[in-house]
């Protein structure tokens, strides 16, 4: 149980850091995703 709590705490900290890091690049990620989808559609068709 103690290990689980420690892991949960570390995961929570990582999530907090990831949220701080990814608040700005969300727009970039969506742009990359759109480009990927468009390219995928072009290659499939």
MODELLER restraints for C-alpha pairs under 7 A, 6 or more apart:
rsr = mdl.restraints
at = mdl.atoms
